[in-house]
């Protein structure tokens, strides 16, 4: 592990596999947020999940005694909508595979969401969809063949639940790429879009901001590319053995949220001592 060259001033927290596993809290959840409030340490919950809205996550966390503002939660759906708003014509048609949270995020910035291939669209936008069907894949395939832009909310192939790891957005993206030969532009981690939007919300220096997550290829690699400090928690997909296998080295590794709080206590004390 490396020692910090700069104090930490802000955090980007992953959600699924880091704070929650399905609907169940990771042990130490309430203690972590009590610590963040006590130390007044700014944070953004930055999640690759595009199936839930910030309000959905607010309610999930509130069930476990944790209250956060909607503005402190940035989902891949919102990051995708914000990115496309800057790149596509206002009011453009988009074909959507995903849950209502993704549709709502796109419609909130003015896009017209389509559910079939009857009309031309500027982009095919794909997020996690537990109700994925052959017809949805068919419409997306036809539109991509006609030249629509191909956008994925996140690259995650699997998603941690109480049952185990189940298919996620990346699985659908792979199927559509196989059918069309078109590679998607992916907005979520490890791409820079979501990290940049989260850091902008925080107004923090990336070098003094740490991302906490359970996936080496998304949270940690993406954080490194964005110039952030990185903390792997071994509560979800990856563990200490994965670091050797994948060759991605975070700044710190913690076994869970209680250990994370202990680490942050040290790092924020370091910060206070350096002022």
C-alpha positions in Angstrom: 0.0 0.0 0.0 1.1 3.5 -0.6 1.2 6.2 2.0 -0.8 9.4 1.2 1.2 12.3 -0.2 -1.8 14.6 0.3 -4.6 14.7 2.9 -8.0 13.5 1.8 -10.7 16.2 1.5 -13.6 14.3 -0.2 -14.9 10.8 -1.1 -16.6 9.1 -4.0 -18.4 6.1 -2.6 -19.6 3.2 -4.8 -23.0 1.8 -3.8 -23.7 -1.8 -4.8 -21.2 -4.2 -3.2 -19.6 -1.3 -1.2 -22.5 0.1 0.9 -25.3 -2.3 0.1 -25.5 -5.9 -1.2 -28.9 -6.0 -2.8 -31.2 -4.5 -0.2 -29.0 -5.5 2.7 -26.5 -3.1 4.3 -22.8 -3.9 4.4 -21.8 -4.1 8.1 -20.6 -0.7 9.4 -22.9 1.3 7.0 -24.4 3.5 9.7 -21.0 4.0 11.4 -19.5 5.2 8.2 -22.1 7.9 7.6 -22.0 9.0 11.2 -18.3 9.4 10.8 -18.6 11.4 7.5 -21.2 13.7 9.2 -19.0 14.1 12.3 -15.9 15.0 10.3 -17.9 17.0 7.8 -16.1 15.1 5.0 -17.8 15.8 1.7 -18.9 12.8 -0.4 -20.8 11.8 -3.5 -22.2 8.3 -3.9 -21.3 7.5 -7.5 -22.9 4.3 -8.7 -22.7 2.5 -12.1 -26.2 1.2 -11.4 -28.7 2.8 -13.8 -31.8 0.9 -12.7 -32.5 3.1 -9.6 -33.0 6.8 -9.1 -31.3 8.8 -6.4 -34.6 8.8 -4.6 -34.7 5.0 -4.7 -31.3 4.9 -3.1 -32.4 7.5 -0.5 -35.2 5.2 0.5 -33.0 2.1 0.6 -30.4 3.8 2.8 -33.1 5.4 5.1 -34.3 1.8 5.9 -31.0 1.3 7.5 -30.9 4.6 9.4 -28.8 6.5 6.9 -30.1 9.7 5.5 -28.5 11.4 2.5 -29.6 14.1 0.1 -30.6 13.2 -3.5 -27.9 15.6 -4.7 -25.2 13.5 -3.1 -26.1 10.5 -5.2 -24.9 10.3 -8.8 -26.1 7.3 -10.8 -24.9 6.1 -14.2 -28.4 7.0 -15.6 -28.0 10.6 -14.6 -24.4 10.8 -15.8 -25.5 9.3 -19.1 -28.3 11.8 -19.5 -26.0 14.8 -18.7 -23.4 13.6 -21.1 -25.8 13.1 -24.0 -27.5 16.4 -23.3 -24.2 18.1 -24.2 -23.7 16.0 -27.3 -27.0 15.4 -29.0 -29.7 17.8 -30.3 -32.3 19.0 -27.9 -35.4 16.8 -28.0 -33.7 14.1 -30.0 -35.3 10.6 -30.1 -33.4 7.9 -28.2 -34.2 4.2 -28.0 -33.9 2.9 -24.4 -33.2 -0.5 -22.9 -33.4 0.0 -19.2 -35.6 0.6 -16.1 -37.8 3.6 -15.4 -34.9 5.4 -13.6 -33.0 5.6 -17.0 -36.1 6.7 -18.9 -36.8 9.4 -16.3 -33.2 10.7 -16.4 -33.2 11.0 -20.2 -36.7 12.5 -20.3 -35.8 15.0 -17.6 -33.1 16.6 -19.9 -35.5 16.7 -22.8 -35.0 13.5 -24.8 -37.9 11.6 -26.4 -37.6 8.0 -25.3 -38.7 5.4 -27.8 -39.6 1.7 -27.1 -39.4 0.4 -30.7 -37.5 0.8 -34.0 -40.4 2.4 -35.9 -38.7 5.8 -36.0 -35.1 6.9 -36.4 -33.2 7.7 -33.2 -30.0 9.6 -32.5 -28.8 7.0 -30.0 -29.5 3.5 -28.5 -29.1 3.9 -24.8 -28.6 0.7 -22.8 -28.8 0.2 -19.0 -29.5 -2.7 -16.7 -32.8 -4.3 -17.4 -34.0 -7.4 -15.5 -37.0 -7.5 -17.9 -34.7 -7.8 -21.0 -36.5 -9.5 -23.9 -35.6 -10.7 -27.4 -37.8 -7.9 -28.9 -35.8 -5.2 -27.0 -32.5 -6.6 -28.4 -34.1 -6.8 -31.9 -35.2 -3.2 -32.0 -31.8 -2.0 -30.7 -30.0 -4.2 -33.3 -32.1 -2.7 -36.1 -31.5 0.9 -35.0 -27.7 0.3 -34.6 -27.6 -1.2 -38.1 -29.2 2.1 -39.3 -26.5 4.2 -37.8 -27.8 5.2 -34.3 -25.1 6.0 -31.8 -24.5 3.1 -29.3 -24.3 4.2 -25.6 -24.1 2.1 -22.5 -24.7 3.4 -19.0 -22.0 1.2 -17.5 -19.8 -1.8 -18.5 -20.5 -4.1 -15.5 -21.2 -7.6 -16.8 -22.5 -8.9 -13.4 -24.1 -7.3 -10.4 -23.8 -8.4 -6.7 -27.1 -9.5 -5.1 -28.2 -11.7 -2.1 -28.3 -14.6 -4.6 -24.9 -14.0 -6.0 -23.6 -12.3 -9.2 -26.3 -11.8 -11.8 -26.2 -10.4 -15.4 -25.9 -6.6 -15.8 -25.6 -4.0 -18.5 -22.3 -5.3 -19.8 -24.0 -8.5 -20.8 -26.5 -6.7 -22.9 -23.9 -4.5 -24.5 -21.8 -7.6 -25.4 -24.9 -9.2 -27.1 -25.6 -6.1 -29.1 -22.0 -5.7 -30.1 -21.9 -9.3 -31.2 -25.1 -8.8 -33.3 -24.0 -5.5 -35.0 -20.2 -5.2 -34.8 -20.7 -1.8 -33.2 -18.8 -1.0 -30.0 -20.6 1.1 -27.4 -19.5 4.4 -25.8 -19.8 3.6 -22.0 -20.5 6.4 -19.6 -20.0 4.7 -16.2 -16.9 3.7 -14.4 -14.1 3.2 -15.4 -14.7 5.9 -18.1 -14.1 9.5 -17.1 -17.6 10.9 -17.5 -19.1 9.8 -14.1 -15.9 10.6 -12.2 -15.6 14.1 -13.7 -19.3 14.9 -12.9 -18.9 13.6 -9.3 -15.7 15.6 -8.7 -17.4 18.7 -10.3 -20.3 18.3 -7.8 -17.8 18.1 -4.9 -15.7 21.0 -6.2 -12.7 19.0 -4.9 -9.1 18.5 -6.1 -9.0 15.0 -7.6 -5.6 14.4 -6.0 -7.2 15.0 -2.6 -10.3 12.9 -3.4 -10.5 9.1 -2.9 -12.9 6.7 -4.6 -14.1 3.7 -2.5 -15.3 0.7 -4.4 -15.4 -3.1 -4.7 -14.4 -3.5 -8.3 -10.8 -3.2 -9.5 -11.6 -2.7 -13.2 -14.2 0.0 -12.7 -13.9 1.8 -9.3 -10.1 1.5 -8.9 -8.8 1.6 -12.4 -11.2 4.4 -13.3 -10.3 6.4 -10.2 -6.6 6.0 -11.0 -7.2 7.3 -14.6 -9.1 10.3 -13.1 -6.2 11.2 -10.8 -8.0 10.1 -7.6 -6.7 8.1 -4.6 -8.3 4.6 -4.5 -9.6 2.4 -1.8 -10.7 -1.2 -2.5 -13.2 -2.7 -0.2 -13.3 -6.5 -0.3 -17.1 -6.7 0.3 -18.3 -7.2 -3.2 -16.7 -8.5 -6.4 -12.9 -8.2 -5.9 -10.5 -9.1 -3.0 -6.8 -9.1 -2.2 -6.2 -12.1 -4.5 -7.8 -10.2 -7.4 -5.1 -7.5 -7.2 -2.4 -10.0 -8.1 -4.5 -11.6 -10.8 -5.6 -8.4 -12.5 -2.5 -6.3 -11.9 -4.5 -3.3 -10.6 -3.1 -1.9 -7.3 -5.2 0.4 -5.2 -3.7 2.8 -2.7 -5.4 1.0 0.2 -7.4 -2.2 0.7 -10.0 -2.6 3.5 -12.0 -5.6 4.5 -15.2 -3.7 5.1 -16.8 -0.4 6.2 -15.6 -0.6 9.8 -12.0 -0.9 8.6 -12.7 1.9 6.1 -13.8 4.2 9.0 -10.6 3.4 10.8 -8.5 4.3 7.7 -10.4 7.5 7.1 -10.0 8.5 10.8 -6.2 8.2 10.3 -6.3 10.1 6.9 -8.5 12.9 8.1 -6.4 13.3 11.3 -3.4 13.6 8.9 -5.4 16.2 7.0 -6.1 18.2 10.2 -2.5 18.0 11.3 -1.3 19.3 8.0 -3.3 22.6 8.2 
